[in-house]
Amino acid sequence: MSKSAVKISLDLLSNPLCEQDQDFLNMVTALDTAMKRMDAFNQEKVNQIQKTVIEPLKKFGSVFPSLNMAVKRREQALQDYRRLQAKVEKYEEKEKTGPVLAKLHQAREELRPVRDDFEAKNKQLLDEMPRFYNSRLDYFQPSFESLIRAQVVYYSEMHKIFGDLTQQLDQPGPPDEQRERENEAKLSELRALSIVADD
């Protein structure tokens, strides 16, 4: 919005009426100055939000791929563990002969490191996921506080800018009713011209 307000004030400054009426030129110049100040504060607010909210959000988001990979590694370890566990259970259900006992022993030996790997990955996720989840507030709270402060500063400055502009433009003049009558009289003169079509 501030860019369009600056454009409007520049367009008004280039209007031929500014050359003809010094009071109008003073009002438009005051408006232009206010709009440029507003644009500068708006840009400052945007930069502050970029630095204190958007960039931290991007950094926080960059954690998710490694977190997803840890979950996938745990899932793969779980699948390997279940596959070997099923193999052990299959041999335990068979008749206890020499070759079956040898295969059962071998399957249990294969299962042990896979189970340990799964349990380690599972424990790590069970420990770290709640901490990661709980840390989000600590991470984002300063960003949101900064966002609120930037908004407060921006709107305080906007109040000040438009308060100053109002004081500059509030010159003693005719009351609103008189201005309305003058505008209607000028419109009537324009309507009376032969080049203006009847409504």
Residue frames as qw, qx, qy, qz and C-alpha x, y, z in Angstrom:
[[0.000, 0.886, 0.464, 0.000, 0.00, 0.00, 0.00],
 [0.320, -0.762, 0.060, 0.560, 2.80, 2.44, 0.78],
 [0.378, -0.066, 0.571, 0.726, 4.18, 2.19, -2.77],
 [0.114, 0.629, 0.648, 0.415, 0.79, 3.11, -4.22],
 [0.227, -0.895, -0.294, 0.246, 0.43, 5.99, -1.73],
 [0.383, -0.515, 0.295, 0.708, 3.83, 7.34, -2.80],
 [0.284, 0.239, 0.674, 0.639, 2.78, 7.01, -6.46],
 [0.019, -0.819, -0.560, -0.121, -0.44, 8.92, -5.78],
 [0.293, -0.841, -0.068, 0.450, 1.43, 11.73, -4.03],
 [0.382, -0.268, 0.485, 0.740, 3.94, 11.95, -6.92],
 [0.193, 0.499, 0.695, 0.481, 1.09, 12.06, -9.42],
 [0.131, -0.900, -0.401, 0.111, -0.53, 14.86, -7.45],
 [0.382, -0.647, 0.159, 0.641, 2.75, 16.79, -7.39],
 [0.291, -0.034, 0.605, 0.740, 2.95, 16.63, -11.17],
 [0.161, 0.726, 0.667, 0.044, -0.64, 17.90, -11.49],
 [0.255, 0.476, 0.165, 0.826, -0.90, 21.37, -13.10],
 [0.412, -0.818, -0.315, -0.250, -3.07, 22.52, -10.19],
 [0.711, -0.479, -0.135, 0.497, 0.07, 22.58, -8.02],
 [0.432, 0.151, 0.164, 0.874, 1.54, 25.28, -10.26],
 [0.120, -0.609, -0.358, -0.697, -1.58, 27.39, -10.01],
 [0.582, -0.717, -0.119, -0.365, -2.38, 27.15, -6.29],
 [0.218, 0.541, -0.664, 0.467, 0.38, 27.51, -3.68],
 [0.596, -0.317, 0.486, -0.556, -1.86, 26.24, -0.85],
 [0.962, 0.154, -0.002, -0.223, -2.64, 23.09, -2.85],
 [0.631, 0.534, -0.503, 0.254, 1.07, 22.64, -3.60],
 [0.141, -0.520, 0.643, -0.544, 1.86, 22.93, 0.13],
 [0.809, -0.139, 0.348, -0.454, -0.77, 20.31, 1.00],
 [0.932, 0.323, -0.157, -0.055, 0.42, 17.91, -1.70],
 [0.384, 0.598, -0.594, 0.377, 4.05, 18.41, -0.66],
 [0.429, -0.414, 0.600, -0.533, 3.11, 17.62, 2.95],
 [0.931, 0.070, 0.172, -0.315, 1.25, 14.53, 1.75],
 [0.769, 0.509, -0.373, 0.106, 4.22, 13.46, -0.39],
 [0.071, 0.579, -0.669, 0.461, 6.61, 13.84, 2.54],
 [0.664, -0.247, 0.502, -0.497, 4.28, 11.83, 4.79],
 [0.948, 0.244, -0.005, -0.205, 3.89, 9.08, 2.18],
 [0.584, 0.566, -0.530, 0.239, 7.66, 8.82, 1.71],
 [0.216, -0.476, 0.680, -0.514, 8.15, 8.57, 5.47],
 [0.845, -0.040, 0.313, -0.432, 5.43, 5.92, 5.60],
 [0.872, 0.413, -0.258, -0.041, 7.14, 3.98, 2.81],
 [0.279, 0.588, -0.662, 0.373, 10.50, 4.16, 4.61],
 [0.463, -0.321, 0.640, -0.523, 8.99, 2.82, 7.84],
 [0.920, 0.163, 0.098, -0.343, 7.13, 0.14, 5.92],
 [0.715, 0.508, -0.468, 0.109, 10.37, -1.02, 4.30],
 [0.024, -0.512, 0.708, -0.486, 12.07, -1.03, 7.70],
 [0.730, -0.136, 0.444, -0.502, 9.21, -3.15, 9.08],
 [0.916, 0.331, -0.144, -0.173, 9.47, -5.59, 6.15],
 [0.471, 0.559, -0.620, 0.284, 13.23, -5.93, 6.67],
 [0.315, -0.406, 0.660, -0.548, 12.74, -6.50, 10.41],
 [0.870, 0.032, 0.264, -0.416, 10.11, -9.19, 9.78],
 [0.800, 0.470, -0.373, -0.018, 12.37, -10.86, 7.19],
 [0.280, 0.535, -0.685, 0.409, 15.28, -10.94, 9.61],
 [0.259, -0.280, 0.700, -0.603, 13.44, -11.91, 12.80],
 [0.748, 0.116, 0.426, -0.495, 10.56, -14.10, 11.58],
 [0.833, 0.475, -0.130, -0.251, 10.98, -15.44, 8.06],
 [0.411, 0.591, -0.682, 0.132, 14.66, -16.38, 8.25],
 [0.306, -0.303, 0.805, -0.408, 14.25, -18.22, 11.60],
 [0.823, 0.203, 0.303, -0.436, 11.24, -20.07, 10.14],
 [0.732, 0.553, -0.382, -0.114, 13.37, -21.18, 7.20],
 [0.125, 0.515, -0.799, 0.285, 16.14, -22.35, 9.54],
 [0.570, -0.111, 0.652, -0.487, 13.63, -24.25, 11.64],
 [0.850, 0.377, 0.056, -0.365, 12.19, -25.82, 8.51],
 [0.492, 0.604, -0.626, -0.029, 15.64, -27.00, 7.44],
 [0.320, -0.360, 0.811, -0.333, 15.68, -29.34, 10.46],
 [0.817, 0.135, 0.287, -0.481, 12.80, -31.43, 9.12],
 [0.761, 0.449, -0.441, -0.158, 14.68, -33.31, 6.36],
 [0.247, 0.397, -0.823, 0.324, 17.21, -34.69, 8.85],
 [0.492, -0.098, 0.605, -0.618, 14.40, -35.46, 11.28],
 [0.849, 0.286, -0.027, -0.443, 12.51, -37.31, 8.55],
 [0.587, 0.464, -0.662, 0.031, 15.65, -39.26, 7.68],
 [0.104, -0.305, 0.816, -0.481, 16.02, -40.34, 11.32],
 [0.710, 0.093, 0.397, -0.573, 12.42, -41.56, 11.32],
 [0.810, 0.424, -0.299, -0.275, 13.00, -43.45, 8.04],
 [0.329, 0.457, -0.798, 0.216, 16.18, -45.06, 9.42],
 [0.389, -0.147, 0.722, -0.553, 14.22, -46.18, 12.49],
 [0.812, 0.262, 0.125, -0.506, 11.46, -47.60, 10.26],
 [0.673, 0.480, -0.556, -0.089, 14.02, -49.51, 8.20],
 [0.062, 0.358, -0.846, 0.391, 15.62, -50.88, 11.37],
 [0.611, 0.002, 0.513, -0.602, 12.16, -51.91, 12.61],
 [0.839, 0.361, -0.174, -0.368, 11.45, -53.78, 9.37],
 [0.482, 0.459, -0.735, 0.133, 14.80, -55.58, 9.57],
 [0.217, -0.251, 0.766, -0.551, 14.13, -56.44, 13.23],
 [0.752, 0.128, 0.299, -0.573, 10.64, -57.79, 12.48],
 [0.767, 0.430, -0.421, -0.224, 11.92, -59.85, 9.55],
 [0.349, 0.375, -0.809, 0.289, 14.65, -61.50, 11.64],
 [0.410, -0.148, 0.632, -0.641, 12.31, -61.91, 14.63],
 [0.845, 0.210, 0.016, -0.491, 9.84, -63.78, 12.39],
 [0.649, 0.430, -0.628, 0.001, 12.71, -65.99, 11.22],
 [0.007, 0.307, -0.812, 0.497, 13.66, -66.81, 14.83],
 [0.626, 0.013, 0.435, -0.647, 10.01, -67.54, 15.72],
 [0.819, 0.322, -0.310, -0.359, 9.71, -69.84, 12.68],
 [0.502, 0.349, -0.766, 0.200, 12.72, -71.90, 13.84],
 [0.229, -0.218, 0.702, -0.638, 11.41, -71.97, 17.42],
 [0.768, 0.105, 0.172, -0.608, 8.15, -73.51, 16.19],
 [0.732, 0.355, -0.556, -0.173, 9.92, -76.30, 14.28],
 [0.949, -0.281, -0.128, 0.059, 10.98, -79.59, 15.75],
 [0.278, -0.868, 0.410, 0.030, 14.17, -79.24, 17.78],
 [0.952, 0.157, 0.072, 0.254, 16.64, -81.17, 15.62],
 [0.643, -0.343, 0.154, 0.667, 20.34, -80.49, 15.23],
 [0.335, 0.291, 0.375, 0.814, 20.18, -78.49, 11.98],
 [0.181, -0.805, -0.420, -0.378, 17.13, -76.51, 13.19],
 [0.570, -0.749, -0.143, 0.307, 18.86, -75.65, 16.49],
 [0.559, -0.138, 0.230, 0.784, 21.95, -74.53, 14.56],
 [0.130, 0.517, 0.432, 0.727, 19.80, -72.31, 12.31],
 [0.386, -0.839, -0.371, -0.100, 17.91, -71.01, 15.37],
 [0.611, -0.554, -0.018, 0.565, 21.19, -70.12, 17.06],
 [0.409, 0.105, 0.349, 0.837, 22.44, -68.40, 13.88],
 [0.062, -0.701, -0.479, -0.526, 19.14, -66.48, 13.50],
 [0.492, -0.814, -0.264, 0.160, 19.31, -65.31, 17.13],
 [0.577, -0.335, 0.140, 0.731, 22.90, -64.15, 16.55],
 [0.226, 0.360, 0.437, 0.793, 21.76, -62.20, 13.46],
 [0.254, -0.787, -0.496, -0.267, 18.83, -60.76, 15.40],
 [0.556, -0.595, -0.281, 0.508, 20.84, -59.40, 18.36],
 [0.322, -0.195, 0.119, 0.919, 22.73, -56.55, 16.55],
 [0.073, -0.426, -0.541, -0.721, 19.65, -55.67, 14.50],
 [0.437, -0.723, -0.534, -0.020, 17.51, -55.50, 17.66],
 [0.495, -0.498, -0.159, 0.694, 20.18, -53.39, 19.41],
 [0.204, 0.083, 0.334, 0.917, 20.32, -51.06, 16.40],
 [0.237, -0.591, -0.575, -0.514, 16.53, -50.67, 16.33],
 [0.510, -0.696, -0.452, 0.226, 16.31, -50.11, 20.09],
 [0.430, -0.316, -0.015, 0.845, 19.06, -47.47, 19.94],
 [0.037, 0.229, 0.414, 0.880, 17.37, -45.59, 17.07],
 [0.371, -0.636, -0.609, -0.295, 13.97, -45.93, 18.70],
 [0.519, -0.605, -0.365, 0.481, 15.28, -44.68, 22.07],
 [0.311, -0.109, 0.126, 0.936, 16.98, -41.74, 20.39],
 [0.147, -0.407, -0.487, -0.759, 13.75, -40.69, 18.67],
 [0.492, -0.655, -0.571, -0.049, 11.70, -41.23, 21.83],
 [0.498, -0.495, -0.230, 0.674, 14.13, -39.01, 23.74],
 [0.257, -0.151, 0.212, 0.931, 14.67, -36.32, 21.13],
 [0.044, -0.495, -0.635, -0.592, 11.25, -35.91, 19.47],
 [0.326, -0.807, -0.487, 0.080, 9.54, -34.58, 22.62],
 [0.420, -0.545, -0.004, 0.725, 12.45, -32.21, 23.24],
 [0.202, 0.108, 0.494, 0.839, 12.31, -31.02, 19.63],
 [0.157, -0.651, -0.646, -0.367, 8.54, -30.56, 19.86],
 [0.412, -0.785, -0.361, 0.288, 8.78, -28.68, 23.16],
 [0.452, -0.333, 0.121, 0.818, 11.64, -26.47, 21.94],
 [0.242, 0.539, 0.528, 0.609, 9.51, -24.91, 19.20],
 [0.224, -0.915, -0.332, -0.048, 8.01, -22.40, 21.65],
 [0.528, -0.658, 0.121, 0.524, 11.42, -21.35, 22.93],
 [0.482, 0.046, 0.490, 0.725, 12.59, -21.01, 19.34],
 [0.124, 0.589, 0.545, 0.584, 9.64, -19.04, 17.99],
 [0.291, -0.813, -0.430, 0.264, 8.76, -16.86, 20.96],
 [0.309, -0.524, 0.118, 0.785, 11.53, -14.29, 20.30],
 [0.166, 0.164, 0.624, 0.746, 10.47, -14.15, 16.64],
 [0.135, -0.699, -0.654, -0.257, 6.87, -13.47, 17.51],
 [0.343, -0.755, -0.251, 0.500, 7.83, -10.90, 20.12],
 [0.293, -0.282, 0.340, 0.848, 9.97, -9.17, 17.52],
 [0.052, 0.422, 0.699, 0.575, 7.09, -9.27, 15.04],
 [0.234, -0.811, -0.533, 0.059, 4.78, -7.64, 17.57],
 [0.363, -0.635, -0.015, 0.682, 7.39, -4.99, 18.43],
 [0.243, -0.003, 0.518, 0.820, 7.92, -4.22, 14.73],
 [0.065, -0.623, -0.675, -0.390, 4.15, -3.84, 14.27],
 [0.323, -0.806, -0.374, 0.326, 3.87, -1.58, 17.34],
 [0.341, -0.445, 0.196, 0.805, 6.74, 0.64, 16.15],
 [0.160, 0.226, 0.639, 0.718, 5.32, 0.78, 12.63],
 [0.147, -0.715, -0.625, -0.276, 1.79, 1.70, 13.67],
 [0.368, -0.736, -0.230, 0.520, 3.05, 4.18, 16.29],
 [0.286, -0.269, 0.340, 0.855, 5.08, 5.89, 13.59],
 [0.044, 0.430, 0.690, 0.580, 2.11, 5.82, 11.21],
 [0.242, -0.811, -0.519, 0.122, -0.01, 7.48, 13.89],
 [0.353, -0.625, 0.024, 0.696, 2.66, 10.14, 14.36],
 [0.248, 0.004, 0.544, 0.801, 3.11, 10.70, 10.60],
 [0.064, -0.574, -0.664, -0.475, -0.60, 11.09, 9.96],
 [0.322, -0.786, -0.399, 0.345, -1.02, 13.20, 13.11],
 [0.314, -0.443, 0.195, 0.817, 1.68, 15.56, 11.82],
 [0.121, 0.222, 0.655, 0.712, 0.07, 15.57, 8.37],
 [0.155, -0.738, -0.649, -0.098, -3.32, 16.38, 9.86],
 [0.312, -0.738, -0.181, 0.570, -1.84, 19.31, 11.77],
 [0.259, -0.230, 0.413, 0.842, -0.17, 20.61, 8.60],
 [0.010, -0.320, -0.709, -0.628, -3.32, 20.28, 6.53],
 [0.208, -0.732, -0.638, 0.117, -5.81, 21.48, 9.16],
 [0.179, 0.058, -0.006, 0.982, -5.83, 25.13, 8.32],
 [0.247, 0.506, 0.532, -0.632, -8.71, 27.30, 9.38],
 [0.053, -0.029, -0.635, -0.770, -11.03, 27.39, 6.43],
 [0.575, -0.134, -0.144, -0.794, -14.66, 27.28, 5.59],
 [0.596, -0.121, 0.698, -0.379, -16.77, 24.69, 7.38],
 [0.298, 0.030, 0.914, 0.273, -17.66, 21.45, 5.60],
 [0.366, 0.670, 0.616, -0.192, -21.18, 22.66, 4.73],
 [0.189, 0.855, -0.118, -0.469, -19.78, 25.75, 3.00],
 [0.146, -0.426, 0.783, 0.429, -17.23, 23.65, 1.09],
 [0.376, 0.309, 0.871, 0.064, -20.05, 21.34, 0.00],
 [0.334, 0.821, 0.341, -0.314, -22.08, 24.32, -1.28],
 [0.049, 0.760, -0.427, -0.488, -19.04, 25.68, -3.13],
 [0.258, -0.168, 0.897, 0.318, -18.38, 22.27, -4.73],
 [0.389, 0.547, 0.737, -0.077, -22.04, 21.97, -5.78],
 [0.243, 0.867, 0.049, -0.432, -21.93, 25.47, -7.28],
 [0.050, -0.583, 0.665, 0.464, -18.80, 24.58, -9.28],
 [0.327, 0.115, 0.923, 0.168, -20.41, 21.33, -10.45],
 [0.376, 0.727, 0.506, -0.272, -23.52, 23.27, -11.53],
 [0.149, 0.801, -0.290, -0.502, -21.33, 25.61, -13.57],
 [0.153, -0.318, 0.864, 0.359, -19.69, 22.61, -15.23],
 [0.368, 0.375, 0.850, -0.036, -23.05, 20.98, -15.93],
 [0.309, 0.802, 0.247, -0.448, -24.27, 24.20, -17.53],
 [0.070, -0.525, 0.589, 0.610, -21.57, 24.05, -20.21],
 [0.745, 0.407, -0.117, -0.516, -22.82, 23.08, -23.64],
 [0.444, 0.442, -0.775, -0.085, -20.20, 20.33, -24.03],
 [0.177, -0.110, 0.886, -0.413, -21.57, 18.43, -21.02],
 [0.388, -0.238, -0.753, -0.475, -24.37, 15.99, -21.87],
 [0.576, -0.381, 0.165, -0.704, -27.54, 15.99, -19.79],
 [0.170, -0.187, 0.933, -0.255, -27.96, 13.13, -17.34]]
